[in-house]
Each structure stands twice: as structure tokens, then as C-alpha cells.
Amino acid sequence: MNDEFDNSNNFPINKDVFNDYDLGSSSPKKKKLNTLIPIILIFIIIIFVSFGSLPFGSDNPQDKTEVVAEQYKVSKKNIPSNLPPEFSPISNYYDIDIIDPEIIGKKIAISLKLTEPVKDNEEPFFYFFDPIYGEWNRLTKALLNLDESVASAEISKLPNNILVVSSPNQVRFLSLNNCIGCDLSIYPKDQSNSIMVGSPDLAGLDDKLTINNLKNNELIDVENFYYGIITNDQRSSEILDYILDDNNRIDEHIQNIISEAKRLNANGIHINYQNVKSKNKKSFSEFIERLNDILMNQSFDSLIVSLPVSSNINDSPYDWNFITEIVDRIWVHPIEDGSKFYKELDAFVASINEQGIASNKLHLVLDSMTKERSLDGINSISRIDALKIATEFSTAIEQKAITPNTPITLNALNLNTLNTGNNQIKWDDISQSVSFRYNLDSSERSVWIQNSFSLRFQLFFAEKNQFGGVVIDTDNVDIQSAIYWELLNKYITTSEVELLKPFEDYVTVSWTATDGEFENNNGKSVTWRAPEKPGVYKLQLNASDGEVFLSTEIMINVVAEKSAVLRINSIRSLLPQINIEKIKILPSPIIIDEKPNVEANNILQVEPIIDLKVIRYQPIPIGPPGPAGN
């Protein structure tokens, strides 16, 4: 180890400090130089031996020859921005100047001398600072030498700066609430635990109280697995009342739970009984206490209990004070109604603060599904389904053929395409999400779209109120939510959340066409005037939630007047075939084809040929989205 590393402000990084990047090929020039140097030295020695003198003792600097092939340089600098409070710097912070371009993108074995020891119950990590976004990013976990004075690791590429910090492996918990059969491989590996939810078979009121035993071939091969039971439907709730009404039944129920958890090699147990009645408040607490006592004596890690959010915990059917003292974690399930989501959570936090309940045991349960409220209640739908609702439209053509300059009326069925009034898509500050309302079957429906912007505000709420972490319900994950995991991984390693609202110009609905002109747009309908030239033209109604664009489109066939009948007969051959297009910016197209229909009374009714295009993109607007504030 080079002891001068931390005492020099500017020097080449050598093999003692940043180890050789031998996983990549060496520079051809260096290979040639390294081969020539011994030959030249031998030749020089032979010459000087022949003349009876050697240069090694010369005091003349001009007599010395030094060849330095630098790969990169470092400069010790001040830390450019405050580290998150969970981090302690344990090395100097260095800017890295890459001199040799051949090392760019190559795997590097790196070592840094530590200036401070790693704190107890913490671990060392390599971090770098991103000056563009002003963020600290984790490179990798560091390994320590025997005397714990040097941190080393292999990294995929050399950053422009580097620092070693001492911090908890996870600052905040990220837990997964998994369904049986859910694919765990698609989720991050950093989660604190994986929860599989099994349903109890509480089959009746005949004293036969058992839980549903999974088949042997359904044994779960996952680490950090908690066996969970859920009884939230009406029938299970009635049977749960029956169990909680008798101590012997409670004991039998506990033994069945533990027996099944042992059979599955679970680390712990998760109880999700959210329909407990107020009359069972005391007996439910006793059930949890007795279950926890047995778990602690049988080498299980811990007990997790799911509870529904309550605006006043004193009126809740659960004894929050008592349960919080007993269990390891409480998963707080917020309501799904976007208009009340934060109102209820704020009241809940005020209530637990009043009671002096520690919030670090609380974990906020989230899912990435969009919510739709109707008279039937609240349902989960995908973001694509929500944007499809926003872009639905219809049209009817009352001529035998569509000829040049023909005006056609297009009717937006759900949203105002001027994006004004009640029926518009917009960012809603109450639900902290992109939202819209529309009418169906003479009743109003509300939609709250979940995306990375709404997730930021949810994470911020958990962090602001010092919750111990968040839980993702993997049984309700939108397929378009890959960016969720980027935000979640940052949250659990730094607890930092950057609040952003979507760029306003992207949260809108609009009409577009490949040719022709739009006239008389009153929000619900618009007139499209066909162009002079015959051909097939695409008309689209577009919508975006600030993160995904989706368009519903129709193909209109414009024909010359003399060949109208001929062109009508061949209209199908002119329409595009169903295919998946490759769009440059991360495409994910979905295409649904509905054929046009010619009705008997010589009126051509054209039903939309719907082509739903989904595009994920990194916004490059006129002005980028900015911080939303608290």
C-alpha cells in the first residue's frame, strides 16, 4: 500500500492504490513500450560497462530517464455536497481524471485507504457524486483487508469521483407482499423480506379450525420468507369472530399457523386480519400477544401485523398502542380512494403522535395500480387501461365515400380535448397524482393514475413521518412501472426522495393527423377536414400522464370521387396490418384492430381501428420538470 496516497493532492493512481484493470486488455502502446524498455536498458548497460562507468550514481538530472504511462490521476477535494445523514465518510473524497481512454467502460479493481474505521453495525460502501442531479449514488459494497485499513471492490467502470462511506446496509426497509406463484425474480434483491400470502381454510363453525396447507410441490424456495395469512373477505371475517370468541379456538388457531410456518421453513409470520370487529378488540390483542410469545420461543425472527389506516386510533377496533409494543413491524394499509388518501394518512399520523406511538415500526403499504372509483366501489386498473379510457373516441361518416375536403366529426367520449373543465386530465394536488373524471352509465367515475411521480410523494410521506420503510404489494404491480424499482432502490439506500411533478405540457389530451386540418374543436367533438390528395390518413387522440404517451387512432380512406365505389370495395386491403412497431424511445405498442363496417342503407359507418401505442420516454421538454416542493 502506498502511504502517500492520502497525503498527496495530485498524483497518479498506481497498482497499490487502484489495482490493475487486468480484466481488460492493455494498451498496445504500453505493451510495446514495456517490451522496449528492458531491451534499451540492457543495451545502455552494455555500452556503459564497455566504457567502465554506470549512470546510477550521477547527480545530473539530465542523466536520469523516467517513463511514466499514466492511466488516471486523482485529486483530493472537499466533499461537494452534504452527505445523507445516515452516511459517515471514512476515506478522502477524490476527483478522478481519466487519462487513458482505453480504460473507459472496463471493469476496475479498486482500493482506497480508510481515514476512519467502519462504525459498529454498519458496512463500507463505495459512492460517487453525480453533479448533474446533485445526487450520491452507490457503486458497490466494499471489502476490508485484515486490519480494516483498506477498502477494496470491483466496479464495472471508473467514475469521475469516489468516496468510501460507513452506513447501514439498508437505511429504510423495502418489503414485498407477494402472492403465491408470483415471480420473485423480477423484483430487487435488496428487499428486507419476501412475504408470501396464504389464505386460511377456516371452513366453518364446526370446531374444525385449520389453515389451508400448501401442497408439497408449492414449497417456497425464497430467503427471508414470512408465512402470511389473510382473512379479509366477509366469510373469513365471520369465522374469525368465531375464533376470537373462545380461548381454546385461539390456541388451536395459533398452533395451526405455527405448524404450517415450520413446514414451509418460514423466517417469521405475517397476520393480515383487517376486518376485526370492535367487540373483538381485546381478544385480537391477546391473540397477537400469545402468538408472538410462542414465536419468540421457537426461533422465528419476528411477527408482522397488517392494520388498516385509521383517522382516530382510539376509535379503531385495534389496540395500536398494545400491538405496536409487541410486534416487530406494523404494515399500514392506506385507503384506495385518491381523494382521501393523504387526508386519512395525515389524520392517522396526528393520532399516533398524540398517543406517543413510535413511527419507526410502521411501514406504508403501496401498490402501483391505478385506482378507479365508481358506484360499485374502487377497482384497480392498469395505467394503460386508464389512458385508453382517456383517449376513447368515435366517428360516423354519412357519405358513400370519403372524398377530398370532406369534413368528418370525431367525438371524444370521455375527456375534454381542450383539457379544460371537469373532464380533463391533470395533476391533482389532493391525491398527488395525475387524475381525471368521466361519466359512464349516467354516473361519474374518478381515476387516479399511479406512476413514478405519485410514488415520489408516497415515499416522501413515509420518510417525512419517519416510517421504518415501505411495502410493495407485488400482486398489484403495473407492468409499466419499471422505474418504480429505481426509485425504491435509492430510497432504501439513502432515504432521499426528490419530489417532482410531471411537466404540464405532457399531461394533456390532443388530436393529431398525418394530413388534413382540425376545425371547431369544442372539447367533446372536433371536425377533421380531409386533404385534397386521396390516400389513407391516420387520426389520433393522444393522452399522457407525464411519463407515458398513449394514442388511439383511426385510419381514414380518402378516395377520388370517380373511383369511390372501387375504393370502398378495397378499403380493407389499404388498411395497415396488425404489427408491433419498434419505436426508438423504449417502445411497448399494443394494437387492437376493429374492422370497418358497411351498413345496408348506403351509409358508411366507420368504427375506429384502434391502435394503442405506449411510449416510455425521458422528457426533453422546453423546460424540464422542476422540484414540486414539500
N, C-alpha and C positions, 0 to 999 in steps of 0.2 A: 504493500500500500504506500502510495506517495503521500508523505506527511505534509507536503507543501500545498496539497490540494485546497485546503480551506484557509490558507494564509496568503494566497496569491489572487489578485483581482483579475488577471488576464494571462492565460497560459493554454497550451494545447492539452486536450484531454488525452491521456495516454492509456496504455493497456492496464495499468494498475488501478485506474480510476473508472474509466468506461472500458470494459473488456472488449477484446477484438470481436468485430462483427463477422465471425468466421462462417456464419450461416449463408452469407452472400459471397459472391466471387470478388477477389481483389482486383484493384485497378490494374490493367495491362501495363500502364506506365510504371507503376510501383514495382510490379514483378520484374520488369526489365531493369529498373534501377537497382532493386535488391540483388539481382544477379550480377550486375556490372560492378557494384561496389567492392565485393571481395576480390574480384579479378584485378581491378585497378589498384587496390591496396597491396596485393601481393606483388604486382609489377613495380609499385613505388618502393616497397621494402627491398626488393632485389636490387633496384638501382642504387638506393642509399647504402645498402650493405656493400655493394661494389665500390662505393666511394668512401666507405668507412665511417658514415655518420647516419643518425636517425633523427627525425624531426620531433620526437615525443617530448623532449625537454626544452624545446625552443620557447623563448619568451615573446617572439614576434607573432602578433595575432594574424598577420598575413600568411604565416606558415601553417596555420590550422585550417582544416577543411571539415565542414559540418553539413550534412544533408538532412533536412527535415521535411518529411512528407506529411503535412498536417491533414487530418480528416475533418476535424471540427475544433472550434475554440469555445471556451466558456468564459463568462464574465460574471463575477459575483455582484448581485444587485440587491436593492431593497425590495421587499415584497410589494408588488404593485397594487394590491387591494387587500382589504381586511379579509382574513380567512373566516369561514363559518365558525361560530363559537365552539363547535364540537372538535375543531382541529387544533393541534399543537404542533408548530413547526419544529422538527428535530434534525434538520440539516440546513445549510445555507440555501438560498434561492439563487439559481443561475440562469442567465440568458445563454442560449446555445446558438452559435454562428456556424452553420454547416458550410465547410469549405469544399469538400469533395462531393460533387453531385451524385456520384455513384453509390453513395450510402443511403440516398433518399429512398424511403419505402422499404428498406431492408430491416430484417429483424435484428435488434441490437441487444447484446448482453450488457447491462449497465450496473455500476456500483457507485454508491455515494457514501462518504464518511459522515457519520452522525455527529451532531454537536450536542444533542441531548438524548437521554435514554427514553425508550418507549415506556409510556405510562402503564401502570398496573391495569389489567382488564382491557387494554387497548391493543391495537395492532398497527404495524407500519405500512404505509401506502405511498406509492409514487403518484404525485399530482402534477398537472400543468395548468397554467393560466391562459384562458382564451381572451385576448384583449378586445376582440371584435364584439363579443357578447358580454364581456366583463364577468366571466364565469370561471370557477375552478372545476376541473374535470379529472376524474380518477383514471390513471393509466392502468395500474395493477397493484396487487398486494406485493409487499417486499419481503424477502427472506433475510434473516440476520446471520452474521457469522457467529462463531462460538462465544466471543467476548461481547457480542452485540454492539460492536462499534461501527460496523459497515452494513448498509442495506443494499441488497442486490436483487435483480429480476431480469427477465427477458421481456422486451416490449416490441410491438410489431413495427414501430417506426420511431425515429428520434423526433421529439417535439422541439419547439423553439425555446422552451424554458422547462425547468424541472425543480421539484421540491419533494422532500420526504416529510410526511406528517404522521403524527400519532393520533389515532382516532378510533372510536368503536367501529367494529366491522359493519354494523348497521346502526345508523343514528335513529331511524324510525323503523317500526315493523311494517312489512308488507305481507299480509296473509292472503291465502287463496281459499275461497269457499267452493270446492269442486263437487260436481255431481258424479255419481258412479258412471264410469265409462267415459268421462271427459278426458281428452288428450292433454296430459300434463306437459308434454314435450314442447308445446308452443309457447309456454309461459316462462318468465325469467327464472333463473336458477337461484336467485338471491332471496327468495321469499323465506320468511321465518318458519312457516309451516304450510303443509298442504292438507286441507280439510276435505274429507270425503263425507258426503251427507247420505246416510242411510235412513230409510223410513221404518219406524217400528210397526210390527204387525200386532197392534192392540185390537185383537179380533172381536172382542165382545165383552159383555158384562157377566161372564160366567166363571170368574176366578181364574181363567186361563190367560195369564198375562205374560206374553212373550214378545220379544222383538224379532223382527224379520232377520233370519240368518242368511247371510250371503252364501251362495254355493262355493264349494271349494275352488272351482276354476275362476272365481271372481276375487280371490285373494289379492290384495293391493300391494304392488311392488313399488312403494314410494318411501323415501326417507321423510322423517318429521311428519308422520301421518297421525292425525287425530280422528278417532272414530266419532261421528256425529249422528245425532238423532233429531228428527224434526217432526213435530206434531202440530201443524198449524191449520189443518183443514177442520171443518166443522165436526166431522165424525170423530177424528182423533182427539179433538178438544173435549168432547163429551166423555170419552173413555179416560182421558187424563184426569178429569174431575173425579171419576170413579176411583182412580188410583190414589189421588191425593187425599181422598176421604178416609183412608184407612192405613195405619202404620204398617201392618203386615204386607199390604199390597205395595207400599212404597219400598219396603225392604226387598221384596221379590223383584220388583222392577229394577232396583239398583243392581241386584245380583245378576240379572239377565244382561244388563248393559255392560257390566264389567266382564262377564264371561265372554261376550261377543268381542269386546275390545281386546281381550287377551288372545282370543283365537286368531284375530287379524293382526296381532303384533303391533297394535297402535301405541303411539307415544303418550297420548292423552285422550280426553273425552270432551266433546262439544255438545252442549244441550241447547236446543233451539225450540223452546216452547213459548210461543208469543201470544197464545190465546188463553192464558191463565185467567180465571175469573177472580174478582176481588175477594170473594169469600174464601179462596184458597191461598191468599197472600202469605199467611203464616206457614201453612203446610208445604208450600212450594219452597220457602226459605229453608225449612227443616230438611226437605228432600235434597236440596243443593248442599247443605252442610254435611249431611250423612254421606252423601256420595263423595264429597271432597275428602272427608276423613278416611274413607276406605281407599281412595286413590293414593293418598299420601303414604299409606302403609303397604302399598302393593307396587311400588316402583314406577308408577306413572308420572309423567312430567308435570302435568297441570290440568286444570279444568277451565274450559271456556264456556261462558253462557251468553247467548244472544238475547237481547231485550229490545223491544220497540221503543222508539224515542217517545218521551212524554214531556209535555209542556209544563207539567207540575208533578214532580215525582212523589209528592205527598199523597196525591190522588191516584197514583199508579197502583195496579194490582201486584206490583213487585216492590219488595223492600230493598231499594237501591243501596242504602247505607249498609245494611247487613250483608248483602250479596257481594258488594264491592270489597268489603273487608276479607271475604272468604276466598274468592276465586282469583285466578291469575290474570284473566282478561275478560272484559265485557265487550261484546260486539254490539254496537249501537246501530239499529236499523232505522234510517230516516223514512219519512213518508214519501210516496212516489209522486204526489201532486206538486208540480213545479211551483205553483203559485203560493204554496205553504211550506216548501222545503226548508228555506232558511229561516222563516218566521218561527217554525216549530223548533228548529235546532237552536236558535238564539234563546228562546224561552227555556229550553231544556238546559242549556249551559248556565243560564242565570239561576235556574233552580238547583243544580248540583253545586254551584258555587256558594249559594246561600246555605246549603246543608254541609258544606265543607268536604265534599267528596273529591278525592284525588282524581284528576282527569287523565293521569298518565296510564291508568288501567283501561281507559276507554279507547276503542278502535272503531272508526267510522266505516260502515259497510257501503260500498259503491258498486254500481254496475254501469256499463257503457251503452245500455239500450235506451233508445228514445222512448219517451212516455207519451201516450195519447189518452186524454180524458174524454169520456163520453157519458151518456146516461147510464151505461152499463158498468161504469167504474173506470179504472185505469189499466191500460194494457201496455205491454212492451212491444215495440215495433223496431225495425231496423232504421238506420238513418236513411238508407236508400228508399225504403218504403215511404218515409216522411217526405223526402224531396220529390218522390213520384207523385204524391198527393198534391204537392205544391205546383207541379208542372202539368197537371192533367188538363186537357182541353179537347174541344170537339169542333166540327165544322160540317156544313152540308152545302153541296153545290147543286143549284137548281137548274142548271143548263144541261143539254145533252153532252156538251163537251166544254172543256175549259180552254178558251181561246185567248190570244194576246189581249192585254189591257182589261181582262175580266176582273171585277172586284169580288173577293171572297171574304166572308165574315168568319173569323175564328173566335171562339168563345172560351175564355178561361173559366174553368168550372169551380175552382176553389179559392184562388188568391187574386188580389187586385194587382194587375201587372204594371200599374203606375206606382205600386208599392206605397200606397197611402191608405189612411183609414184603418179600420179594424182588421180587414182581411189582407194583411201584408206580412211578409217575413222580416224579422228584425231581431236585434239583440235586446233581450229583456233584462233590465237591471234587477227585477224582483227575483226571478228564477236563476239569474246569472247564466243564461243560456240563450241560444237562438230559438225563437218561438214564433208560432203563428196560430191563428184561429180560422176555422172554416165551418160551413154548415153542411150537414148531411142528414137526410131524413127529417127535415124540419127541426133539427136540434143542433146547437153549436158544439163543436169539438175544439179542444186545445191540444197543441203539440209542443213538447219541449225537447229539442234536439240535443243529444249528448255528443260532445266532441272534445277535442283537446283543450278548447277554450273553457268550457264548463268544468272540465276536470281540474284545471288550474285553480279555479275558485273553490272547488270542493277540498282540494289538498290544502289550500291556504286556510280554509276554515279549521281543518284538523290541526294544522301547525299553530295557527294563531291562538287556539284554545288549549294548546299543549296536550293534545291527544297522544296516546302512545303509538299510534300508527293508523293505517287504513287497511281495509279488506276489500278485495275484488271478488265479486260473485262471478265465477268463471262459467256458470250456467247461463249467464246473461251478458255475454260479451259480443259486441257488434264486430262483424268481420272486417269492417273498415276502420278499426281502432288501433292499428299497429303503433301509432305514435303514442298511445297511452303508455306503453311499456317503457319508452324512452323517458317520459316524464316521471313515471313511478320509480325507475331505477335511480334517477337523480334525486328524487325525494328521499329515498331510504338511505342514501349515502351522504347527503349533505343537508337534508331537511330544508333546502332552499326552494322556493316556489316563485316564479316570475309571473305576475298577473298580466295577461294580455286579453284584449277584446279583438274580435275579428275586424279587419279593415272594412269600413262601412260600404264601400263601393262593391264589395264582393257579396254582401248579404242583401240579395235583391232577386227579383224576377224580371225577365225581359224577353221580348220577341226578337228573333233573328231569322234571316232568309238568305239563301245563296244568290238571289236576284229578286227583282221586283221591289215594291215600296209598301211600307206600312202607313196607313192613314187612320185617322179618327180613333185613336186608342183612348177609350174611356175607362180603362181598368178592367172591366169584365169582358169586353169584346174589342177586337181590332179588325180593321179591313186591310187585307193584303191585295194589292193590285198586281196582276200578273205582268211580266215583262213583254216586250214586243217580240222577242225571239222564242219560237217553240222549243220545248225541251222538258226535262224532268227537274223540278226545283224542290229544294228542301226547306221546310219551315219548321222553326223550333221555338218552344217555350222553355227558357232556361231558369234554373234556380241554384242558389249556393248557400251553404251555411257558413261561409268564410273559410272553409277547409276543403270542401268537395263541391265540384260543379256537376250538375246533372241536367240533362236536356231531354225532353220528349219531342219527337219530331214526326212530321208527316211529309210524304213525297207527293208533290202535285205535278200532274202531267199536263203541260200546256201544248195544244195542238193547233196547226194551221186550220182555218175554217173549212177548206175544201177537203181535207183529209180527216175530218173529225171522226166519222164512223169507223174508218180504218184504224185510227189510232186508239179508239176506245177498245176495239177488239184485241189490240196488242198491248194494253196497258200493263198487264201482269209481267210480260217479258221485259218491260222497261224498268220495272221496279228493282231495287238492289236486292241481292241475295243476303240472307242472314249470315253474318260472319262476325268474328271478333277482330276488331282493328287494333293495331299496335300504335298507340299514341306515344309520342316522345316522352311526355312527362308522366311516368308511372301510371299506365292506363289500367282500367278494370272495367271494360264495357259489358253491359248486359243488354241483350236485344230481344224484344218481343215483337213478333210480326203478326199483324192483323190484316187480312186481305180486304181490298175494296169490294163493294157490293153494288151491283146494278139492279135497281128495283123495277117493277113492272110498268109503272106509269111514266116511263121515259125521263124520270128524274134520277140523276146520278147522285146517290148518297155515298160520300166518301168517308169511311171511318178511318181514323188515324192509324197509320202504320207506325207503331210506337218503337222508338229506338232509344233506349235509356243508356246514356253514356255517363260513366262515372270517372272523374279525373281527380286524382290526388295531386297536389302541387305545392311548391314552396312559393308563396306570394312574392311577386316583384311588382308592387303597385307604384303609383305615382309617389305616394308617401307610405312608408312601411307602418304596420301596426305598432302602436306605442303602448307603454305601460298603462294599465287601467286604474291604477291606484288601489287603495285598500277598500 
